[in-house]
Amino acid sequence: MTPFTGLPDDADALLRAEGERLARRLAQLLGEGEADVARAHLLGLSLVHNLVHALLPTVEQVSRHAGQPLRAQLVADERGRAVVETVTADGELHRRLPVDDLMTEALYGGGRLHPTVLAHLAAGMQGSEHAATRALAACLKSAPVLNALRRNLTGLLKR
């Protein structure tokens, strides 16, 4: 188990791979130089880790309060990509959500970065690391990201 994330090592590696894929997309959209690649890497990894780490315990808590407890876990699909999976108390698969779908829905609209997300991430690409952290937090709290998280949470909980 990775101490920082609390996830098994293989789940942490899955998240890291998803974060790196997102970072490459962000670097292409927002970056211009070598320093931008490093900043895009930080933002991509942080976005994936924060959204998934918000979703997993929320699924479990909401389902428990609804009287239909589900366990949420991160697994690999047949392509080796990260998938959030909900499982019933008796171990039956309930629903699956690919992490790349979650990220696409949270950050993009119509094939482009949502304008609000774009503004926050562009701000995160400039300035100090502290400024990048503030921009990342603002992005995670933005309406498009929270609405996507809510929609996906609802989808994972449906019977």
C-alpha positions as CSV (number, residue, x, y, z in Angstrom):
1,M,0.0,0.0,0.0
2,T,1.3,3.4,-0.9
3,P,1.4,5.5,2.3
4,F,0.5,8.8,0.6
5,T,-2.6,7.7,-1.2
6,G,-3.8,4.8,0.9
7,L,-4.3,2.8,-2.2
8,P,-2.7,-0.5,-3.1
9,D,0.5,0.0,-5.2
10,D,-1.2,-1.3,-8.4
11,A,-4.1,1.1,-8.0
12,D,-1.7,4.0,-7.4
13,A,0.2,3.0,-10.5
14,L,-3.1,3.1,-12.5
15,L,-3.9,6.6,-11.2
16,R,-0.4,7.7,-12.0
17,A,-0.7,6.4,-15.6
18,E,-4.1,8.2,-16.0
19,G,-2.5,11.4,-14.6
20,E,0.3,11.2,-17.1
21,R,-2.0,10.7,-20.0
22,L,-4.0,13.7,-18.9
23,A,-0.8,15.7,-18.4
24,R,0.3,15.0,-22.0
25,R,-3.1,16.3,-23.3
26,L,-2.8,19.4,-21.1
27,A,0.8,20.1,-22.2
28,Q,-0.3,20.0,-25.8
29,L,-3.1,22.4,-25.1
30,L,-1.5,24.8,-22.6
31,G,2.2,24.3,-22.9
32,E,4.9,26.0,-24.9
33,G,8.2,24.9,-23.4
34,E,10.0,22.3,-21.2
35,A,8.9,24.0,-18.0
36,D,5.3,23.9,-19.1
37,V,5.6,20.1,-19.5
38,A,6.6,19.7,-15.9
39,R,3.8,22.0,-14.7
40,A,1.2,20.2,-16.9
41,H,2.5,16.9,-15.4
42,L,1.9,18.2,-11.9
43,L,-1.6,19.5,-12.8
44,G,-2.6,16.3,-14.6
45,L,-1.5,14.0,-11.8
46,S,-3.1,16.2,-9.2
47,L,-6.4,16.4,-11.0
48,V,-6.7,12.7,-11.4
49,H,-5.7,11.9,-7.9
50,N,-7.9,14.5,-6.3
51,L,-11.0,13.6,-8.3
52,V,-10.7,9.8,-7.8
53,H,-9.9,10.2,-4.1
54,A,-13.0,12.4,-3.7
55,L,-15.2,9.9,-5.6
56,L,-14.2,6.6,-3.9
57,P,-15.1,7.4,-0.3
58,T,-18.1,9.5,-1.4
59,V,-19.7,6.5,-3.2
60,E,-19.2,4.4,-0.1
61,Q,-20.6,7.0,2.3
62,V,-23.6,7.9,0.3
63,S,-24.5,4.3,-0.5
64,R,-24.2,3.4,3.2
65,H,-26.4,6.2,4.2
66,A,-29.0,5.2,1.6
67,G,-29.1,1.7,3.1
68,Q,-27.5,0.0,0.1
69,P,-23.8,-0.1,0.9
70,L,-21.4,-0.4,-2.0
71,R,-17.7,-0.7,-2.0
72,A,-15.8,1.5,-4.4
73,Q,-12.4,0.4,-5.7
74,L,-10.0,1.2,-8.4
75,V,-9.2,-1.7,-10.8
76,A,-7.7,-2.1,-14.3
77,D,-9.8,-2.8,-17.3
78,E,-8.9,-5.2,-20.1
79,R,-6.6,-2.5,-21.6
80,G,-4.9,-1.8,-18.3
81,R,-6.6,1.5,-17.8
82,A,-8.0,2.7,-14.4
83,V,-11.7,2.0,-13.7
84,V,-13.7,2.9,-10.7
85,E,-15.8,-0.1,-9.8
86,T,-18.7,-0.4,-7.3
87,V,-19.3,-3.8,-5.8
88,T,-22.3,-4.8,-3.6
89,A,-21.9,-6.2,-0.1
90,D,-22.1,-9.8,-1.4
91,G,-19.2,-9.1,-3.9
92,E,-21.3,-8.7,-7.1
93,L,-20.2,-6.1,-9.6
94,H,-22.6,-3.2,-9.6
95,R,-21.2,-0.4,-12.0
96,R,-18.0,0.6,-13.7
97,L,-16.7,4.1,-14.6
98,P,-13.4,4.5,-16.6
99,V,-11.3,7.2,-15.0
100,D,-10.6,8.7,-18.4
101,D,-14.3,9.1,-19.0
102,L,-14.6,10.8,-15.6
103,M,-11.8,13.2,-16.5
104,T,-13.1,13.9,-19.9
105,E,-16.6,14.7,-18.6
106,A,-15.2,16.9,-15.8
107,L,-12.7,18.9,-17.9
108,Y,-14.0,18.9,-21.4
109,G,-17.2,20.0,-23.2
110,G,-17.7,19.6,-27.0
111,G,-14.1,18.2,-27.3
112,R,-12.5,21.3,-25.8
113,L,-11.5,22.2,-22.3
114,H,-14.5,23.9,-20.6
115,P,-13.8,27.7,-20.6
116,T,-13.8,27.8,-16.7
117,V,-11.5,24.8,-16.5
118,L,-9.2,26.3,-19.2
119,A,-9.0,29.6,-17.3
120,H,-8.0,27.9,-14.1
121,L,-5.5,25.5,-15.7
122,A,-3.9,28.3,-17.8
123,A,-3.5,30.3,-14.5
124,G,-1.9,27.1,-13.0
125,M,0.6,26.9,-15.8
126,Q,2.0,30.3,-14.9
127,G,3.6,31.7,-11.7
128,S,4.8,30.0,-8.6
129,E,3.9,26.6,-7.4
130,H,1.7,28.2,-4.8
131,A,-0.2,29.9,-7.6
132,A,-0.5,26.6,-9.4
133,T,-1.9,25.0,-6.2
134,R,-4.5,27.8,-5.9
135,A,-5.5,27.4,-9.6
136,L,-5.8,23.6,-9.2
137,A,-8.1,24.0,-6.1
138,A,-10.2,26.5,-8.0
139,C,-10.5,24.2,-10.9
140,L,-11.5,21.3,-8.7
141,K,-14.2,23.5,-7.0
142,S,-15.5,24.8,-10.4
143,A,-19.1,24.1,-11.5
144,P,-18.2,22.0,-14.5
145,V,-16.0,19.7,-12.4
146,L,-18.4,19.4,-9.5
147,N,-21.4,18.8,-11.8
148,A,-19.5,16.1,-13.6
149,L,-18.5,14.5,-10.3
150,R,-22.1,14.6,-9.1
151,R,-23.4,13.1,-12.4
152,N,-20.9,10.3,-12.2
153,L,-21.6,9.6,-8.5
154,T,-25.3,9.3,-9.3
155,G,-24.5,6.9,-12.2
156,L,-22.3,4.7,-9.9
157,L,-25.1,4.6,-7.3
158,K,-28.0,3.7,-9.6
159,R,-29.7,0.4,-9.0
